[in-house]
Amino acid sequence: MNELEKKINKLRHDIHDHNHNYYILDNPTISDYDFDQKLQELINLESLHPEFYDSNSPSQRIGGGITKLFNTISHKFPMYSLDNTYSKEEIEKWASRLQKSLLNKSFSYTCELKYDGASVNLTYQNGNFISGVTRGDGNQGDDITLNLKTIPSIPLILRGDFPDYFEVRAEVILPIDGFEKLNKERIEKGQSAFMNPRNTASGSLKLQDSSIVSRRPLECFVYSIVGKELNIISQYESLKKMRSWGFKVPNTSMISNSLSDVFNYIDKWNKDRFNLPYEIDGIVIKVNDFDHQDSLGYTAKAPRWAVAYKFNSEKIKTKLLSVEYQIGRTGAITPVANLKPVLLSGTTVKRASLHNSDQIEKLSLRQGDMVFIEKGGEIIPKIVSVDKNSRGNEENKIVFISECPNCKTSLVRIKGEAQHYCPNQNYCDPQNIGRIQHFASRKAMNIDGLGNERIALFYRQGVIRNIADLYTISPESLHQLEGMGDKSIEKLIDSIESSKNRLFHKVLFGLGIRHVGETVAIKLANAFKSIDELINSDIESLLSVNEIGEKIAESILNYFQDSTNISIVKKLKNAGLIFSIQEKKEPPPNSLSDKKILVTGTFESSREELKDKILHLGGTVSSSISKNVDLIISGENPGPIKIEKANELGLKIISEKDFYKMIQT
């Protein structure tokens, strides 16, 4: 290494240290002027000598790269959401379930603040920041590495003794003072102010110009670590470790064996949160021990070992201007209140959900009423009460509609359900559009380049009328449409073609059968193996499937009794979509039919790939251990409690490598 390279490396090392002292430790050791001088010297040297380029140089924090398209990246470890709780009673019920699942073994809790920002996943290899991805849908997100590198509190190079490879989950936030300063600057320039810190942080991460991101005062708080061979036994230990490696981890967490301590922590921060320099919207409570976490596992959407406690929502009064009615893909009619715009929790609110006719009747709503709204745990605010004292004699009572606002068909209400429905499912435009949007969505057929607005445009222009029409789209039919160039057309056609490889349960979910969500679709695919068997099923065979009740069974039967639906399925089959798990003839020797399999630990392939392989071969993925489990696939760092219980029950345990050998024989 020559003297010039040594000088550049020393400058990088010194600037990394000063960054750490300033942004992580809040203890600067040099003046801002001296820091700027060092950084400028480094930039000049790197500009003159590009042969010494380093992607994690402090100079990369300045940004400047333009990203026209954010690539979609699959998460190696899924980023689950958290189940929400709104009362201490709900937390007690959750804790009781934990106690039962852990066979009354003692365990401790960690409590952490729930930062109100944008969730991201950061990957590190050999101490270097490799990539950063948005949470997305939990299974895949957008690659925003260049933008994340501009955030000073994200270390580009770690310090101390860290694993060779790991990922951290973090929240990118915009501190309140930085948000206010940013808005002041925008107003002075004649620009509109941002609404709230959370949305500003999230929007900043998706800006195409990283130099603009670098000028936003964003922070990054790390709260979780995932990976193999971490040599860490608990959540609380992981927080301390991550802090020592150079991550920003606020000193606000707590560990305790007692629910009373958890409740005291909630009460403290419910009061003190207004004194924090950043916004929080609740508390996250986790089982501390990683072995216990692994034993408890996950539901389809969230870990069983953690919950979020959400603080009481802010309420505000505004005027109800009118009520309009939305039509969902299943024909469900949802009333929506149009309100006089008002600021609620940093967001301008113009609309609120009324859910159903019972809610309108319960509130005894009248047009022009002054109503109280809150956000609660929902994205769309809701009306919670009416100020009847301010009511005059001019307000007209709001009466729920009796016919579809689109096709004028008389509405029906199924016994035992709160929702009204438009039964004209094949000739009601919003229903048809909604079904196509659902079918093309990421969790169903994952057709890239076919967003909701584009689908609505295609429908209005007569390019498509149902989901089967997607597979007969020609480039010629798209050229005439606004915004459809050769490249976007080619990409869309390729994506539609690729969707033909989606597994049976994804296609089944995409059909949009009422009450058939992702989990139910998997159970149906495993039980009936093919669409033909499902079409020919009866009420008894449907009810024999685990977790399928009368409501779901009747919905499935009704769907396949409709000749239009049968015609669409037939067209989809002819287009080449996968409508079976395996051949209807003799089962292949590698079939996992009727096998209940549990997956524990970390693997070379992702857990999702492994689970999809099991499902594709007819197996069922179990989330908990019992005598009914046929096989356990154990990766690195499996849950000791699961392995111990498996040995007690005499269950067969194999490695990932042995599993793939088994299904190839």
KOLFI-659840 format. One record per residue: residue in one letter; x, y, z of N, C-alpha, C in turn. Coordinates in pm, whole numbers, plus 50000, padded with zeros to 5 digits. Atoms other than C-alpha are relative to their C-alpha. Layout:
BEGIN
aXYZXYZXYZ ...
This chain:
BEGIN
m500854988050000500005000050000500885012450000 n499164988050007501555033349893499505010750097 e500294989649901501525065250101498665006949971 l501264993450036498625080749908498804991750044 e501105008749960496385050649966499874999650152 k500034999849853497365050550335499325012850050 k500584987249959496425087350360498485000049981 i501445000750028493025081550197499294991150102 n500615009349904492305051750425499955006050139 k499994993749867493315071750735498915010650009 l501074990050001490995100150636498644993350015 r501275007349990488155075350589499774995150142 h500105005349863488865059250927499685011250098 d500214988749908489035093051105498585005549986 i501344994350022485805105550945498924990450051 h500945009849943483975073151033499935001650152 d499964998349854485105078151395499285012750042 h500654987449965483975114351401498494999249977 n501445002350023480625104351250499384992650118 h500485008149888480205078251525499885008650127 n500014991649880481105103151799498865010249996 y500994989350013478715129451664498574994649997 y501385004450024475665109651551499544988750091 i500385011349914475745078851775500205003350148 l499694997149859477445090152097499585013950043 d500354986149971476315126552071501115007050076 n498834994649930479855136152177501085003749898 p499034996350104481705154451894501365003350060 t498634997649952485495155951932500755010249916 i499424989250080486235181251655498885009549959 s500994990150041484485212551528499394996149865 d500635002550130482075211851234500905004449886 y499104994850104484575232651038501114989949970 d498915009750020487415207651093499494987349933 f500595011950062485115178851002499785002349851 d500264996850141484065195850678501295000649920 q498714999250069487715202350591500544986149968 k499535013850021488635165650636499194993149890 l500865006450099485645154250431500305005349860 q499704994250131486445178550150501344995149947 e498695005250041490075166950145499864985749945 l500225013750046488895130850112499315000049864 i500734999450128486465139749832500945003849886 n499054995550104489225157749641500964988849962 l499055010850028491665128649676499324988649924 e500715010850069489055102949571499655003849857 s500314995450135488125124149272501224999149909 l498765000550078491755125649158500494985649981 h499485013750003492365088649227498844990050011 p501165009149996489255068149136500384985350017 e499585014049984491335036249151499884995450146 f500135003549858490935037849532498545001050046 y501434998949968487125038449517499594989850106 d500555008849896485325023749820498525003650017 s501454997349995481535020249819499545004450138 n500384996049865481485025650198500855011450054 s499264988149960483685056450203499035010350057 p500894989649947482235085050413499555010049894 s500394990750107482145105550093498714995749933 q501215005050063479295083249972498745004950069 r501174995049928477015098650235499445012749937 i500454987550060476785130350029498924997549897 g501015003550099474685112349771500365005449864 g499794995050135474255123349414499594990149894 g500435010250096473295090449251498525001349968 i501404999450043470065090549051499494985949976 t500605013250017467875059649078498655001549930 k501264998850074465175057748811499034988950036 l500865011349967463875024048926500584992650119 f499555007449883464095007149266499764985149975 n500135014350022464784970149221499304993450118 t500685007649895462604945949416500924988750047 i499115009949940464624924049655499204991450097 s500665009049905463344893249841500765000150132 h499375000649868463994893250215500444985750028 k499515013349963466164863950322499244994950122 f500815003049882464284864950654498785009349995 p501194991550014460654877350634499935010950107 m500224989049906459854910950796498525000050037 y501395001349957456684902950986499495013250059 s500614988949928454254929051112499724995350143 l500315003549862453154929751477498495000550022 d501394999049957449754922251625499885011850096 n500214988349915448344953251793499104996850119 t500885000549883446854955852141499705014450041 y500414986549964444984985552285499635001250148 s500324999749857444494976152650500924990450075 k499185008749917446334960052938499374986050010 e500685012949996443694932552941500434991349880 e499565007450119444704922752587501424994950018 i498635004549975448344921152695500014988350097 e500095011149904447404898752989499574987149931 k500445011950075445594874952751501144994649915 w498835004150081448654874552523501034992950088 a499025005949908450934867252820499544986250048 s500545013049957448624839052930500204989449891 r499775009350111448874823052584501474996049993 l498575003150000452664825552604500324989750108 q499745008949888452704808652943499574985749967 k500515013250037450614779952810500884993549894 s499185005450109452704775752494501384995850047 l498665003149948455954775752692499954990250116 l500185010449897454564749252928500365005150138 n499834993649869454674773253224501465002350039 k498614996549971458424778653195500115015050023 s499844985849972459624811853332500635007149880 f499414992250110460464839153081499925014850036 s499974985649975461204876253072499545007549876 y500434991350109459974905152860501045011049976 t499344987350027461764933352685498935009749952 c500904989550044459924965952636500815010749927 e499314990050080460944990752367498985010049945 l500874990050061459525022552220499704996049856 k500395003050139457625018251894500185012849919 y499674988150076459255043851668499045001649882 d500964997350106456935060451417500735004949876 g499244996550120458825059351088499804989749891 a500035009750110459675036750795500934988450031 s499215011849967460875001050856500904996149883 v499045004350103463984989450668500804988150051 n499105011249968466304959350659501395003449948 l498624996850036470084965350659500844987350006 t499165012050007472554938150556501475003850013 y498574997749978476174936650678500784987249977 q499115011450024478984913850565501425004450029 n498634996849959482434913850723500115014350051 g499984986749941481514946150901499675011349906 n500314989750098480564964750583498515000149966 f501404998650041477124978250494499884996049853 i500125005650134476064958450186498775005249927 s501234995850067472454967650115498935003750101 g501144996249918469264982750250498724999149919 v501255002850072465704973250157498825004450086 t501224996449927462274986650253499284987450048 r500755011549952459904964050444499114994249890 g500895004850107457534962050145498834992250056 d501115008349950455014934150197500464989950104 g499455009349901457264916150445500834989049939 n499235010250071458564891250189500995005949901 q499104993150091460134915749945499765014950008 g500104985549995460854952749932500895006349895 d499234992750100462634979649732501425002750049 d498594997549970466424983549721500245015150005 i499784985649982467135018349865501385002550060 t498674999449942470815012849949500635013849987 l499364987050022472045045549795499425010750091 n500634990049914469525066249990500344997750147 l499695003049861470235048350318501435003750036 k498594996549973473975054650284500175014750037 t499894985849969473275091850318499625003150145 i500454997749862471895087650673501194997950094 p498765001049921474785094950914499964989650112 s500065009449888473505072351195499964985449955 i499845013650049473675041650969501494997749977 p498555002250018477265028651009500294992749870 l499585006750123478925019850680501034989250029 i499015009949954481735001350862499824998450150 l500255002749858481204984651200501284999750080 r498875000949907483464984151504499764988450096 g500155010749901484134956851758499974986249940 d500045014150038483494919451736498584996449957 f501335002050055480524912351509499974987349915 p500095011950086479224882051312500435003249857 d499564998050139480494876850957498875005349912 y501154995850081477024881050810498775000850090 f501264998849926473804894050964499195011549941 e500894989250041470864917050904499415006450124 v500684993249890469294943151128498725006449947 r501254993050032465774956851131500045013550071 a499864986549947465524993951185498845008649955 e501024990350035463205023651171500685013149963 v499494987050041464145054550973498975010450041 i500924990049947462635084651147500525014049968 l499634986050016462645122351113499725006950133 p500224993449870463195139551452499145012549984 i500984989050006460645166451536500675013249965 d499364987250030463105195551534500495000649856 g499585000550140464515184251198498835001849905 f501224998650080460985181651060499545014549996 e500434986049994460115216651178500955009149923 k499014992150073463355230951038499824998249849 l500205003150141462745213650705498775007349946 n501224993250044459225227850684500195015149995 k499734985549999460435262750775500735004149873 e499244997250121462925261550488499114999249876 r500885001650115460255249250246499025011849988 i500954988850001457795276550344500695012749953 e499244988250041460495303150303500275000149850 k499765001250144461085290049950498705000149920 g501295000050068457365291549873499474986249969 q500445013850022456985253649883498994996050107 s500985004749902454195234850059500694992350111 a499425006949884454915221450407499654985249996 f500295014249985455175184150474499004998350114 m501075001949904452305169750678500474994750135 n499565005849873454075148350939501354993249983 p498665006050009457495133451023500014986049940 r500015013950047456505097350951499934999249848 n500165000550146455295102850595501185006549928 t498854993450061458205126150524501204990749998 a498895009649995460725099850636499804989149896 s500295010750094459035072750432500155004849856 g499904994550135458755094850123501435003249961 s498614996650028462375105950152500784987949951 l499265012150036463615070150124499744995649857 k500345004050137461915066449785500295011049898 l499604989650095463335098249630501044994449904 q499085005350101465245091649310501395006250009 d498724993049990468015116849386500524998950143 s499495002349865470105105749684500625012650061 s499444987649944471665140649718498925007850074 i501104993649928468225153649821499774992950132 v500175007849877467905125450074501075004050102 s498894996649910471295135150219499765013250073 r500294987149936469905169750300498804999150095 r501095002149904466985155250498500614994950131 p499395004049871467845152050872499454986950055 l500535013149960466915115150890500894993250102 e499275008449904467915091851173499574985649981 c500345014250012467965054051191500214993250134 f499955007249873467145034751511499884985049972 v499995014550022467984997551512499314993150118 y500745006549892465744973751709500044984749997 s500025014650007466354937651594501124995049911 i498955006250081468994914151450499544986249956 v500295013550050468574883051234501214994849925 g498885006150071471074858651089500364986650060 k499515012949953472994826451147501225002150088 e498805000049916475614819451413500255013750061 l499874986649942474984852051595500664999750137 n499465001349864476094839051936499405010450094 i500764990949914473454860752100498784992350049 i501065008549946470874845452331498695007350028 s501234993049964468334873152389499875013349927 q500274987050062466724904652255500765011150071 y499354989349925468134926252535501515000149975 e498575000950031471654913452472500275005349859 s499794995550138471234920252099500015015349991 l500034985450002470374956752168501355005650046 k498704995449950473574961052370501114997349899 k498985003550099475664942952108499965009749881 m500134991350117474284963651820500475014250031 r499524986749960474964995652013501525000550001 s498535000349993478584984952067500644999349862 w499455001050135479024978251693499895013049922 g500104987050066478105014051606498625004149956 f501374996550037474345013451556499395009450104 k500714991149908472055039351708498844992350061 v501035007249926469965021551972499675008350124 p500334991649885468175045252215500024992350131 n499925006349867468715037852585498655001150071 t501344998949942464995034852653499354986350022 s500595013449986464464997052656500074995250144 m500065005449864463694976552967499824984949992 i500215014449989463854939853068499384997150136 s500675003149874461584924553332499324986449992 n500755012549992459954892153449498545002350036 s501304996849942456824910253562499135008249905 l500934992050080453754922553375499735013550064 s500234987149934453334949653637501075010049959 d498944991250049456714963653530499725004449856 v500364996750138455554962053168498955011149998 f501064990049996452434981953258500535013550051 n499394987549952454505007553452500785006849888 y499244994850114456725011453145499055006749900 i501004994350091453655017352928499485013350053 d500534987849939452265043253172501025011349994 k498944989950001455605061353192500115006549862 w499754994450133456045065152817498745005549935 n501234993850048452385072752753499975014750042 k499924986349949453055103752962501235007449944 d498744993350036456695111052869500275000849850 r499725000250145456435104852493499985013949939 f500094986550057455595141452436501285008050025 n498724993449974459035150752573501144994449915 l498985006050085460905128652326500285008849878 p499684992150120462725144752030499494993949871 y500545006950117460985120451795498644994150037 e501345005149975457525105551757499994984950020 i500275014349982456445071651891498494998250002 d501455002249998453025055651860499604988150086 g500335011049911453245028252120501234993650059 i498945007949937455335002052298500024986249936 v499865013750050456694969152162500454991250116 i499695009449892456724940252410500394986749938 k499505012450060458784909352326500404990150109 v499365010349917459714876352486501505001549979 n498594996350011463374882452564500884988849943 d499115011150035464944847852518499764995449856 f500135004050140465644838452154499524985549985 d500485013850007465074801352223498494999450020 h501454999449978461634809352359499295005749877 q500584994350122460944831052054499874989449891 d500015010250104461864802451824498954989350029 s500995010049961459664778452018498585004949974 l501344994350019456664801851997499665001849853 g500194999250145457114808151625499145011649955 y500734989350067454884828651397498634995349954 t501235002450075451374831051264500335003549854 a499744996650140450954838250892500505014349985 k499674985850017451474875450957500905005950107 a499314993449889453134881551292500654989850093 p499425008949899455414866651560499044998250117 r500835002349881453604850551852500675005850124 w499234996049882456354862752086500115015150017 a499944985449988455794900052038498645006149967 v501194992150033452934925052040500345014850011 a499884985549987452594962351998498835005250082 y501064993149925450664982752253499885014049940 k500194987050065449185012952073499385009850099 f500534989649912448605045152266498625004549951 n501324994950037445115060152275500125010649892 s499934991150115444375079251960499495014050032 e500484986349992443925116451927498635001049934 k501324997650058440325127251868499875014849962 i500214986150041439215158451686498605001349939 k501374997750048435885174051587500025007149865 t500144993550130434895183251234498584997749948 k501365000550054431825186151011499844988849898 l500345010450098430225157050823499285006749883 l500564993450118429575169950471499034990949924 s500845009350076428155138950301500504985850022 v499595014149995428305101050277499934994349859 e500015007050129429305081749965500254985250026 y499965014549981429405044249907500984993649902 q499005007050081432335023249783499584985549980 i500355013850033431944989449614501294991849992 g498815008449999434554962749690499934989049896 r499925010550103435634933649470499014988750025 t500995010549970433234910049651498585005449998 g501324993850002430344934649613499635006650131 a500294993849871430564946549974499915015249986 i500234985650006429214981850015500505006350130 t499434993349883431215004250250499695014949994 p500264985649997429905038750347501245007750046 v498844991649966432585065950361499525014250021 a500404986349968432105099750526500945010149936 n499234988650049433265131150346499935011050105 l499914990849887434455156050607500595013449960 k499284987450014435475192150632501454997350040 p498595003649972439305188950613500465005150136 v499514996649867440955188550955501324992850023 l498695006049972444465181151086499874990550118 l500075010249896444625148751288501304992250002 s498725007149985447915134351417500955003249885 g499064995650102449825154651160499584997449857 t500485003050135447705143850863498685007149975 t501274993850035444945162950685498984989149966 v501045010350017441805141450708498795006149930 k501184995650075439005145550454498914989449997 r500945011150009437345111350476500144990950121 a499975009549889436465085750741499094988349970 s500795012150024435145050250737498794999650093 l501215002349919431615042850856499664985150009 h500075014649992432005005050810498744993949936 n501225006550049428344995250753498765007850045 s501254993049968424695004950791499745000550150 d500205000249854424654994751159500715011750067 q499234989149942427335020651234499285013449978 i500744987650028425315048251065498785001050091 e501195000249915422215037751259500375002250146 k499564998849860424105034951588500355014550034 l499614986149977425505070151552498865009849973 s501144991550037422145083351424500485012349923 l499344989150073424085103951172499045008449917 r500724990850087422725134450998501025008349922 q499124991850082424265154250716500175013750066 g499714987349935425985184950863500344998650147 d499645002349859426605168951205501455003750027 m498634998749952429695178251403500374986650063 v499655013649957431465144951455501424999750053 f498655002249948434495132751649500634988449923 i499305010550075437055112651452501324996650068 e498695004449950440115092551551500584989949902 k499345009450091442685071051373500074985950058 g499895013449941443075042251619501094992049934 g499015008650064444905012651470499794998749852 e500325001350141443485018051125500655011049918 i499444989950089444905036450826498985010949975 i501074990450026441565052750747499365003850134 p500634995849875440155073751036498544995450006 k501405004049985436755065151178499265010150087 i500844991549916433855084751329499624992150124 v500275007349875433475075251695498795005350076 s501174994549930430735098551816499545012849931 v500614987950058428495128251732499775010150111 d500304989249906428235161851908498555004349976 k501424997450024424445162151928499555013550056 n500364987049944424425194252133500135011249897 s499814989650102425615213651828499054998249881 r500915003150110422895198751607498825009849997 g501154991150017420245222251465498804992449949 n501205006350053416955215251292500084997649850 e499905000550146418275216150936500654987149949 e499275011950045420305183950929499044988949959 n500815011250048418845155350726500614986950045 k499525013049955419075120050861500564992249882 i499365007950105421415097850661499404986050000 v500635013250015419645066750533500864991649906 f499165008850081421695037550402499304996749868 i500575002350133421195031450029499404986049988 s500645013150022419035002849902500414993649868 e499555005650127420604998549558501455004049972 c498594997750032424114997149415500175013649933 p499814986850060425405032249335500554999449858 n499455001150135427005018749016499004993949902 c500845007250097424664993548854498525000150036 k501394998349956421455001549048499294986950037 t500585012749956420934965049148499625001050148 s500414999749860419014960449476501024992750087 l499005005949912421384953449763499404988950084 v500425010949911421214922249979500895000150123 r499225001549877422334915550333499884985650046 i499995014149962423354880150420499784998850150 k500325002049859421984867550750501284997450080 g498835001749914424574870551025501185008749963 e498914991250041426724895750836499575014650012 a500304985849982426974933350892499975007549868 q499814993250127427744941850530498814997949906 h500905001350114425344948750244500834997049876 y499275003950121426314934449905499185003249875 c500614999450133425614941249540500164986149940 p499905013850050424774906449401500324999049850 n499794999850145425384917149039501504998949968 q498555000749999428964904349055500644999949861 n499395001150132429524898348683499825012449913 y500294988550086428164931248551500105013350076 c499794987849921429114956548820501475003949984 d498634996350037432214975348700500985000750117 p499034999549890433844983249039500384986150053 q499685013649956433584946349136500964993349902 n499145006050101435134935048808501425005650007 i498684993649991437974960148837500714995450127 g499415004349872438554950849203500524985849995 r499565013950010438784913849121501294998849918 i498775000450081441394920048851501175005750079 q498954994049917443374942449088500494990150105 h499635010149901443324915349353500804988849936 f499345011050070444344888349105501445003649964 a498674995750045447344908548981500915004150114 s499244994749887448484918749331501204991350035 r498735006649966451854909049475499774986850072 k500225012349923450434882949714499274989249921 a500675009850086448464866149436500904996949881 m499245003450121449834865249079501255008449980 n498784991950000452444892549137500385004649858 i499754995150136452134908348791500565014150008 d499314987249991454684936448787499565009149886 g500384990550104453704967848597498515001049978 l501454999950015449984962248646499375004950130 g500554994149879448974985948924498515002749988 n501464998149996445444995349026499505009949895 e500454989950096445215026548809500084994749857 r499855005350135446505008648501498914989649970 i501085009950019444014980148551498685007049972 a501254992450022441165005348578499985006049860 l499914994550135442385021848257499744989349895 f500195011050095442594988548072498534995849994 y501415004249995439074979948188499125010249929 r500844989550061437575013448086500185000449848 q499724999850144439245010747744499604987049931 g500475012550059437854975647692501094989949967 v498905009450025441264958447685499794987150079 i500305011749916440254935147970498635002050065 r501284999549929436904926548128499994990750120 n499895009249887437934898448364501444995150010 i498625004149976441054881348499500564991249889 a499525008750108441254856248213500495008149880 d499614991650114441564884747962501455004550009 l498594996049985445004892948106500914991549913 y499145009450071446394862447927499744999849850 t500214998650144445074872947587500365014149953 i499584986450038446434908647593501074999249892 s498984999450106448374916547278500695013650005 p499304987150003451034943747238499245010449917 e500724990850088448904958946960498865007150075 s501134994149927445964964547197500455010350103 l499494990849898448214983647439500645012449940 h499304988650061450015006747195499135012449993 q500904988750015446935028447163499755007350132 l500314994349869446805035547538501085009850044 e499094989649951448365066047701500984994150102 g498985004349905451635059547884500554986249975 m499535013550029452255025747722500985000249883 g498965000650102455575025947535500454985749977 d499545013550036457394996447382500604992650118 k499335006649887459504989547693499014995850107 s500975003549895456614990747940499074988949953 i500855010750054454514968747710500734986650006 e499205012349999457314943147675500144994750143 k499855004049860457874942948052498714994150055 l501295004949951454164938448123499674986349942 i500295012950063453734910047872500874989050061 d499085009749938456804892548020499534996450141 s500455002449863455434896548373498734991650003 i501225008250009452044882548274500364985649968 e499565013550037453794852848114500644993050120 s499325005849883455934847348427499004995850107 s500995003149896452814847148645499404986149983 k500525013550023451864813848487500724989550085 n499245009349916454484797948714499615000850147 r500424999049860452734808449035499334986950044 l500515012649949451814778849254498485000150014 f501465001849997448274765349281499345008650107 h500664992649892447514781449618500015015149975 k499974985850035448554815749484498905003249898 v501064998250101446224811849183498634999450068 l501275001749929443424799949411499675012450082 f500204987649925443884830149637499645011449905 g500244989450098443944852349327498605000149942 l501375000450054440494840649216499065009350076 g500804990449925439114862549492498714994550055 i501205005949940436584838249639499795006250138 r500284993449872434884855449931500374991050118 h499545006649877436404845550269501204990849980 v498835008650025439284826550101501255008749994 g498754992549994442444844150217501184991149969 e498785007550034446054832850178500074986650073 t499885012349920445994807350461498954989749958 v501075009250042442644792250358500314994249862 a499655004950135443864789649996501024988850008 i498985010549982446874769250110499354987150050 k500675011949944444664745850314499134993149894 l500855005950105442264740850022500854993149894 a499125006050101445094734349775500574986850050 n499445012349943446634708550007498954989050015 a501055009949976443314691750077499454994049871 f500675004750122441934689349723500944997549882 k498935002850098445184689049520499805006549863 s500224994150133443524703349205498715008050001 i501204991850011440924728549098498784991649965 d501135008550037438774701048948499404993250122 e500485006349877438564683049282499265010150087 l500654989649920437674715849452498645003749941 i501274996850067434994724049194498954989350028 n500935011249982433434689749245499774996450147 s500155002949857433594691149626498585002950047 d501304997249940430534691249849500225005850139 i499914993449870429754707050184500734991550103 e499365008849902430894676550382501524999749982 s498565000750024434314674150216500685013250032 l499424986949968434884711550256500115001850152 l499994998549854433944711050625501004990850068 s499025009249941436364682250681501415005950000 v498684993450005439284705650602500175008650124 n499714992549878440894720650912499785015049980 e500264985649996439654756150987499045005049891 i501024995950097437044756050707498644998450065 g501335000449940433664765250856498915001449896 e501154999650091430184767750708500025012349910 k500014987750078430584803850595500964999049881 i499025001550108433744796450392499544989349902 a500445011150086432364763450261498885004449905 e501114995450083429144779550137500465010049895 s499464990150094431094807849975500704993149883 i499305007650105433254782749782498994993249907 l501025006750081430224762949666499265009949911 n500704989850078428444794649555500865005049884 y499094994950103431504806249362500024990649879 f499875009650110431784774349157498664995849940 q501315002350061428044772349096499685010549895 d500194989250097428354804048888500694996349869 s499455004450129428844795248520501075009549947 t498984990350044430814827348457501344996950065 n498765003449930433374817648722500634987349943 i499505012650059433684782548577500645002849864 s499464996550131434234797548232501355006850012 i498734992949979436984820348364501094990350043 v499025010049956438734791448542500464991649881 k499665008050118438594771248220500975007649909 k499114991850084440204799848025501395001250063 l498714999149930442924803348289500784986949987 k499355013150018443644765948267500584998849859 n499555000650139443894768447889501195009349975 a498894990650014446284797847930501294994450059 g498815006549946448644774948121500295002650146 l499784997849858448184785148485499994986750076 i499885012249920448954759548755498754998450087 f501235002449925445734744848895500024986750074 s499915012249919447034714549080501344999850072 i498755001649926449674704849333500844989049937 q499275011350058450604672149163499084993249899 e500805007550097449434649048887498934991950072 k501095007649938446114632248959500204985049993 k499755014350011447574598648866500734995450125 e499285005149884449894578949093500875011050060 p499164989849939451604601849347501474997349970 p498575002050027455294607749261500704995250126 p499295005249884457844590949488500475010850096 n499554989349911458894624849625498835008050058 s501174992949950455344634649721500035001250153 l500104997949856454884649650068498535000150043 s501435000249973451154643450056499714995250141 d500445003249864449584643250404501115000850103 k498914998649904452944650750566499955013750066 k499974987549924453004676850840501455002750039 i498564997549986456454693150845500245013250074 l499624988049926457994717951087501405004349958 v498714994550042460874740750984500555008650113 t499404992249893463264754751247501465003049971 g498624996050026466544773751229500125008749877 t499744992250120468164792450942500634991149894 f499655008950110468944778350598500745007249888 e499324994450117470974783150281498985006949910 s501104993650072467744789550091499155007350103 s500854992849905465144812650242498934990550055 r501055008249939462494798250476498764999749910 e501174999550089459824809650228500164990249884 e499755009550110461454789449946499784985750049 l500135013449943461594759050172498524996650023 k501425002349974457954762850276499224998249869 d500675001350130456834768049915500254986349938 k499665013350054458654735949816499164989350069 i500815009749925456854716650091498555000449952 l501394998550044453474730749986499814994849859 h500095004250140454174724049618499954984749989 l499985014650003454794687349698498894993950085 g501185005249932451564684549893500084999550150 g499865000349855452884688450246499335011850067 t500544989149918451624710550527501105005150091 v498984994049913453884734850713499385002650136 s500494998349863453364733251089500765011350067 s499344989049929454084763251310500354996350144 s499695004249863454274743751636500224984950004 i499615014049991455584710151752498934992050074 s500955009149935453284681051842500244986049948 k499835013950043452994643451804499484997849857 n500555001250135451154649851476500995004349891 v498984995850097454294663951310500734987649948 d499355011750062455784638651064501505001849984 l498604997750033459134655150998500415014050043 i499444986949965461344683351124501225002549914 i498814995950076463764701450892500745010150086 s499234991849907466464716051113501175006749929 g498894992450056468774743550992501015003450108 e499034995649900471544761651176499275007750109 n500584993449883470744774851525498504997250015 p501425003049979467424756251562499615003050144 g500464997449865465274763251865500224987950090 p499715011449912466594741152149498764993750062 i501225005449939463154737952306499264991149901 k500675008150103461694725351977500724986749981 i499225012250022464524700351929499854990650120 e500155008149878464244688652290498644993050002 k501355005850001460484683452256499874989649889 a500045009550111460974666151919500624986850039 n499335012349954463394641352075499144992550100 e500895006449902460964634952360498874992549930 l501115006150073458224627052106500474989749897 g499445009650096460584606051892499775003949855 l500254995350137460074627651582501274999549916 k498875000750092462304624451277500515014149969 i499374987050026464764653451232501044998249890 i499025000750108466684659350908500525014049968 s499414987250040468904686850765499385005049869 e500484994450127468094709850474500544991949882 k499365007850108470564690450257499314986549983 d500675013050006468924657250347498585001249945 f501364997950050465484671750274500005000749847 y499964998850146466444681449919500414986849934 k499665013350053468064647349868498764991149999 m501185008549985464854630849989498985002849890 i501034996950099462574649449748500494998149857 q499465002350135464904643049453500084985149966 t499905014550026464884605149494498724994549943 
